């Protein structure tokens, strides 16, 4: 058996793992990264990036069809056709470029990458095939996996997001099980690509993790697109048709060609002998402190493995911090807020506290919204639905939360997160000159409205 020694060993090459490795390399820490599949993890290969690529294809196709029928812009085109294999090729090209880029960055920073499946021996020893690696510090960054429903085993017409992102053809009919962000992002994309789409959700509304006011424009958009919603319905099984139970307890049979199961994700704790470490757990996730340390000294857990919120940008920030801690710097993971973005159409952004969360925390807050219907740039983008909403303390006007729903609002997440991290007050945002015409003006107007003097409303 070959033996290697290193200061830092990282299990998992997703956003959390590879960023830890790059930062450790920059800091001169001898580092080995172990990855069983492709560098970039779920996010780059079968998650965030390919889904945004497919969403873009769907939107372009949808717009072109729109111009074929009744465009207010004076554009007319012949009916478009779609070569989905070419679309998938384009998406794969983006994924390849990004994963190759990650590999190049790791090489540049002298990180040794070992392709293979890690098996933990103890807190300082990991086996990969017939190689044994001894380390001083161990970072666990194994990410998460799709939650499976035993009554809907993946295979044949029953698919997970992985298969949905690499279609060989667009099904005539698709039923999405799960009305959360993954199910809706893909459901909307498939609808725009021409499939008849239905969504089955056990809760009483779509995107149950977000508040009703925020999700309303998405609900409206789904209706306009012709996506059928089966809310408060639970799945019973599949026998050629999808069997669901309606709120009255009656059984419905939904005819479909494919069923996409998108009921969430869970920490990936299986298959690499995590049990050997006997770490304290927090539900199905590994329990960590404010430095991402586990209950075992010099063993860290970052990203989805450490639980909610399961976001690539959280994993990256944690990884960067852990590398600095190992190099001897004093760091702590205590962001004021982490933006959560949902790439439906329209998009959703939540940063910091919502009105309900502020109330639950006992804060007396001003809540104010500014509609995109009164924003010139939104009109020129043919998109008037949605709004920006600010939540600020009544006593000192400190902003504690931002939310937005509308076309392209994912890009406002930067401004939202920065204003919270910098401790901005309503006056700071209201007094900053925002460029015209931009969607960002709605951010300033929401703050001005909270102060009682919005200009364009």
C-alpha positions in Angstrom: 0.0 0.0 0.0 1.3 3.4 -1.0 1.5 6.0 1.8 1.2 9.8 1.3 1.6 12.5 4.0 0.0 15.9 3.8 -1.0 18.8 6.1 -4.5 19.1 4.8 -6.7 16.5 3.2 -10.1 17.4 1.7 -12.7 14.9 0.8 -14.9 16.3 -2.0 -14.1 18.5 -4.9 -17.3 20.6 -5.1 -17.5 24.4 -4.5 -16.7 23.9 -0.8 -13.8 21.5 -1.3 -12.1 23.0 -4.2 -12.2 26.6 -2.8 -10.7 25.2 0.5 -7.9 23.7 -1.6 -7.2 26.8 -3.7 -7.1 29.0 -0.6 -4.9 26.5 1.3 -2.6 26.4 -1.7 -2.3 30.2 -1.8 -1.4 30.1 1.9 1.4 27.5 1.3 -0.4 24.6 3.0 0.5 21.2 1.6 -2.9 19.9 0.3 -4.5 16.8 -1.2 -8.0 16.8 -2.6 -9.9 13.6 -3.1 -12.8 13.5 -5.6 -14.6 10.4 -6.8 -16.5 11.9 -9.7 -15.9 15.2 -11.5 -14.3 18.4 -10.0 -16.9 21.0 -9.3 -19.3 18.6 -7.6 -23.1 18.7 -8.0 -23.1 22.5 -8.6 -20.9 22.6 -11.7 -21.8 19.2 -13.2 -25.5 18.3 -12.4 -26.8 21.3 -10.5 -26.6 25.1 -10.5 -24.6 25.6 -13.7 -26.3 23.1 -16.1 -29.7 24.1 -14.8 -29.1 27.8 -15.5 -27.9 26.8 -19.0 -31.1 24.7 -19.7 -33.2 27.6 -18.3 -31.5 29.9 -20.8 -32.1 27.6 -23.7 -35.8 27.3 -22.6 -36.2 31.1 -22.3 -34.7 31.7 -25.8 -36.9 29.1 -27.4 -39.9 30.5 -25.6 -39.2 34.0 -26.7 -38.7 33.0 -30.3 -42.1 31.1 -30.2 -43.6 34.3 -28.7 -42.3 36.3 -31.7 -43.8 33.7 -34.0 -47.2 34.3 -32.6 -47.9 37.9 -31.3 -44.9 40.0 -30.5 -45.6 43.6 -29.4 -42.0 44.4 -30.4 -42.7 44.2 -34.1 -40.5 41.1 -34.5 -41.9 38.2 -36.5 -40.1 34.9 -37.2 -41.0 31.5 -38.6 -42.0 28.8 -36.0 -38.8 27.7 -34.3 -37.6 24.1 -33.9 -35.5 22.7 -31.1 -32.6 20.3 -31.4 -32.3 19.3 -27.7 -29.2 17.3 -28.3 -27.4 20.4 -29.6 -28.7 22.3 -26.5 -27.3 19.6 -24.2 -24.0 19.8 -26.1 -23.8 23.5 -25.6 -24.5 23.1 -21.8 -21.9 20.3 -21.6 -19.4 22.7 -23.2 -19.9 25.2 -20.4 -19.6 22.5 -17.8 -16.4 21.3 -19.4 -14.9 24.8 -19.5 -15.6 25.4 -15.9 -14.4 22.0 -14.5 -11.2 22.3 -16.6 -10.8 25.8 -15.1 -11.1 24.4 -11.6 -8.5 21.7 -12.4 -6.1 24.4 -13.7 -6.6 26.5 -10.6 -5.8 23.6 -8.3 -2.7 22.7 -10.3 -1.6 26.4 -10.3 -1.8 26.4 -6.5 0.1 23.0 -6.2 -2.9 21.0 -4.8 -2.5 17.3 -5.5 -5.8 15.9 -6.8 -6.5 12.2 -6.3 -9.4 10.8 -8.3 -11.1 8.0 -6.4 -13.5 7.2 -3.6 -12.3 8.1 -0.1 -12.8 5.7 2.9 -12.2 7.2 6.3 -10.0 5.1 8.6 -9.7 7.7 11.4 -9.5 11.5 12.0 -6.0 11.5 10.5 -6.1 8.7 8.0 -8.0 8.1 4.7 -7.7 5.3 2.2 -8.3 5.9 -1.6 -8.0 2.6 -3.4 -4.6 1.2 -2.4 -3.3 4.6 -1.3 -3.3 5.5 2.4 -3.1 9.2 3.2 -2.1 10.6 6.6 -3.0 14.2 7.3 -2.9 16.7 10.2 -6.2 18.4 9.2 -9.2 16.7 7.6 -12.0 18.7 5.8 -15.2 16.8 5.0 -16.9 18.4 2.0 -19.0 15.6 0.5 -22.0 17.7 -0.3 -25.6 16.4 -0.6 -27.7 14.0 -2.7 -31.2 14.2 -4.0 -33.8 12.8 -1.5 -35.4 9.7 -3.1 -39.0 8.6 -2.6 -39.1 4.9 -1.9 -42.5 4.7 -3.7 -41.0 6.4 -6.8 -37.6 4.6 -7.4 -35.5 6.4 -10.0 -35.3 4.6 -13.3 -37.2 4.5 -16.7 -39.8 7.2 -16.8 -39.0 8.2 -13.2 -36.1 10.7 -13.2 -34.2 12.9 -10.8 -32.8 16.4 -11.6 -29.6 14.7 -12.9 -31.5 13.0 -15.8 -33.7 16.1 -16.3 -30.5 18.2 -17.0 -29.4 15.8 -19.8 -32.5 15.0 -21.8 -32.3 12.9 -25.0 -35.7 14.4 -26.0 -38.4 16.7 -24.5 -41.3 14.5 -23.1 -44.8 15.4 -24.3 -46.0 15.3 -20.6 -44.0 15.8 -17.4 -45.2 15.6 -13.8 -42.9 17.3 -11.3 -43.2 15.9 -7.7 -42.1 18.8 -5.4 -43.0 22.5 -5.7 -39.7 23.8 -4.2 -37.0 25.7 -6.2 -35.5 22.7 -8.0 -38.8 21.3 -9.1 -40.1 24.7 -10.3 -36.9 25.8 -12.0 -36.9 22.6 -14.1 -40.6 22.5 -14.5 -40.8 26.0 -15.9 -37.8 25.2 -18.3 -39.5 22.1 -19.6 -42.8 23.9 -20.1 -41.0 26.5 -22.2 -39.3 23.8 -24.2 -42.8 22.5 -25.1 -43.7 19.9 -22.5 -47.1 19.8 -20.8 -46.1 20.2 -17.2 -47.9 19.5 -13.9 -46.5 20.1 -10.4 -47.6 18.0 -7.4 -46.9 19.6 -4.0 -48.0 18.3 -0.6 -48.1 21.8 1.0 -50.9 24.4 0.3 -48.7 26.5 -2.0 -45.6 26.4 -4.3 -42.2 27.4 -2.9 -43.4 26.8 0.7 -40.0 27.9 2.1 -40.8 31.5 0.9 -43.6 33.8 2.0 -46.9 34.0 0.1 -46.6 37.6 -1.0 -43.2 36.9 -2.6 -44.3 33.7 -4.4 -47.6 35.1 -5.7 -46.0 36.5 -9.0 -44.4 33.1 -9.6 -47.8 31.4 -9.1 -49.4 33.9 -11.6 -46.6 33.2 -14.1 -47.1 29.4 -13.8 -50.8 29.9 -14.6 -50.0 32.0 -17.6 -47.5 29.4 -18.9 -50.2 26.7 -18.5 -48.4 24.7 -15.8 -51.0 22.7 -13.8 -50.7 22.8 -10.1 -51.9 20.0 -7.8 -51.4 21.6 -4.3 -52.1 19.7 -1.1 -51.8 16.5 -3.1 -49.6 13.6 -1.9 -48.1 10.9 -4.2 -49.2 7.3 -3.7 -47.2 5.5 -6.4 -46.6 4.9 -10.2 -48.1 2.2 -12.3 -47.8 3.7 -15.8 -49.8 6.7 -14.4 -48.9 8.7 -11.3 -51.3 8.0 -8.5 -51.9 11.0 -6.2 -54.3 11.7 -3.3 -56.2 15.0 -3.4 -57.1 17.1 -0.3 -60.5 15.2 0.0 -58.7 11.8 0.2 -59.7 10.8 -3.3 -57.2 9.1 -5.7 -56.4 10.7 -9.1 -54.4 9.2 -11.9 -52.2 11.6 -13.8 -51.2 10.5 -17.3 -47.5 11.3 -18.0 -44.5 10.3 -19.9 -42.0 11.2 -17.2 -42.0 11.9 -13.5 -39.4 14.3 -12.1 -38.8 13.7 -8.4 -37.5 16.9 -6.8 -38.4 16.7 -3.1 -35.2 18.2 -1.7 -31.6 17.2 -0.9 -29.9 15.6 2.1 -26.3 15.6 3.4 -24.2 12.9 1.7 -23.1 10.9 4.8 -23.1 7.4 3.2 -20.5 5.3 1.5 -17.3 6.8 2.7 -17.1 5.3 6.3 -18.0 8.5 8.1 -19.1 6.2 11.0 -15.5 5.6 11.9 -15.2 9.2 13.2 -18.4 8.9 15.5 -19.0 12.7 15.1 -21.8 14.6 16.8 -24.7 15.0 14.4 -27.3 17.7 13.9 -30.2 15.7 12.5 -28.9 14.2 9.2 -26.1 16.8 9.0 -22.7 16.9 10.8 -22.8 19.3 13.8 -20.3 22.2 13.5 -19.3 25.3 15.5 -18.8 28.8 14.2 -15.4 27.7 12.8 -16.9 24.7 11.0 -15.1 22.4 13.5 -16.8 19.1 14.2 -16.7 17.3 17.6 -13.3 15.9 16.7 -10.2 18.1 16.8 -8.8 19.1 13.5 -11.7 17.6 11.6 -13.9 20.2 9.8 -17.2 19.8 7.9 -18.3 22.4 5.3 -21.1 23.0 2.8 -24.2 20.9 2.4 -22.8 18.1 4.6 -23.1 20.6 7.5 -26.8 21.2 6.8 -28.9 24.2 5.8 -28.8 26.5 4.0 -27.5 24.2 1.3 -25.9 26.8 -1.0 -22.7 26.7 -3.0 -21.8 30.2 -2.0 -22.0 29.3 1.7 -19.8 26.3 1.1 -17.2 28.4 -0.7 -17.1 31.0 2.1 -16.8 28.3 4.8 -14.0 26.6 2.8 -12.0 29.8 2.4 -12.3 30.4 6.2 -11.2 26.9 7.1 -8.1 27.2 5.0 -7.2 30.4 6.8 -7.9 28.9 10.2 -5.5 26.0 9.4 -2.9 28.6 8.3 -3.1 30.1 11.8 -5.4 33.1 11.1 -8.3 33.9 13.5 -11.6 33.6 11.7 -15.2 32.9 12.4 -18.1 32.2 10.1 -20.8 34.7 11.1 -22.2 36.4 7.9 -25.0 38.8 8.6 -27.0 37.2 5.8 -26.6 34.7 2.9 -28.6 35.4 -0.2 -30.9 32.6 -1.4 -31.9 32.9 -5.1 -34.5 30.9 -6.9 -34.2 30.9 -10.7 -37.8 30.5 -11.6 -39.5 33.0 -14.0 -39.8 35.5 -12.4 -36.7 35.1 -10.2 -36.8 35.3 -6.4 -34.2 36.6 -3.9 -34.3 36.5 -0.1 -31.5 38.1 1.9 -31.8 38.5 5.7 -35.1 38.5 7.6 -38.5 38.4 6.0 -41.3 40.5 7.6 -42.6 37.3 9.4 -39.1 36.4 10.6 -38.5 39.9 11.9 -41.8 39.8 13.8 -41.0 36.3 15.2 -37.7 37.7 16.5 -39.6 40.4 18.3 -38.4 43.3 16.1 -40.6 46.2 15.4 -40.0 46.8 11.7 -41.1 49.0 8.8 -41.8 46.9 5.7 -42.0 48.6 2.4 -42.3 47.5 -1.3 -41.7 49.1 -4.6 -43.4 47.5 -7.7 -41.5 46.9 -10.9 -44.7 48.1 -12.7 -43.4 51.6 -11.8 -39.9 51.0 -13.0 -38.9 52.2 -16.5 -36.2 49.5 -17.1 -38.6 46.7 -16.1 -41.1 48.0 -18.7 -38.4 48.0 -21.4 -37.6 44.4 -20.5 -41.3 43.5 -21.1 -41.5 42.6 -17.4 -43.7 44.5 -15.0 -44.5 41.8 -12.4 -42.9 41.7 -9.1 -41.4 44.1 -6.5 -38.5 44.9 -4.2 -39.2 44.8 -0.5 -37.2 46.1 2.4 -37.5 45.2 6.1 -35.9 47.8 8.5 -36.0 48.4 12.3 -38.5 51.2 13.1 -36.3 52.7 15.9 -33.0 53.2 14.0 -33.8 52.3 10.4 -31.2 49.5 10.3 -32.0 47.3 7.4 -32.5 43.6 8.5 -33.8 42.1 5.2 -34.4 42.5 1.5 -36.6 40.4 -0.8 -37.4 40.7 -4.5 -39.3 38.9 -7.1 -39.1 39.8 -10.8 -37.1 39.2 -14.0 -33.4 39.4 -13.4 -33.6 40.1 -9.7 -30.9 37.5 -8.9 -28.4 40.2 -9.8 -29.8 42.5 -7.1 -28.7 39.9 -4.4 -25.2 41.5 -4.4 -26.5 44.9 -3.4 -28.8 43.3 -0.8 -26.1 41.3 0.8 -23.6 44.2 0.8 -26.1 46.6 2.4 -26.7 44.1 5.3 -23.1 43.2 5.8 -22.2 46.9 6.0 -25.0 47.7 8.4 -26.8 50.1 6.0 -29.8 52.1 7.2 -32.7 53.2 5.0 -31.1 56.7 4.7 -27.9 55.2 3.3 -29.7 53.4 0.5 -32.2 56.3 -0.1 -29.3 58.7 -0.3 -27.2 56.7 -2.7 -27.7 57.9 -6.3 -28.8 54.8 -8.3 -28.2 54.7 -12.1 -31.2 55.3 -14.3 -32.8 53.3 -16.0 -32.0 50.1 -14.0 -33.9 47.6 -12.0 -31.7 48.7 -9.1 -33.7 51.9 -8.8 -36.4 49.9 -7.2 -34.0 49.2 -4.4 -33.6 52.9 -3.7 -37.3 53.6 -4.2 -38.2 50.8 -1.6 -36.0 52.5 0.9 -37.4 55.9 0.1 -40.9 54.6 0.4 -40.1 53.1 3.8 -39.0 56.7 4.8 -42.3 58.0 3.6 -41.3 59.7 0.3 -41.0 57.3 -2.7 -40.6 59.5 -5.8 -42.2 57.4 -8.4 -45.3 56.1 -6.6 
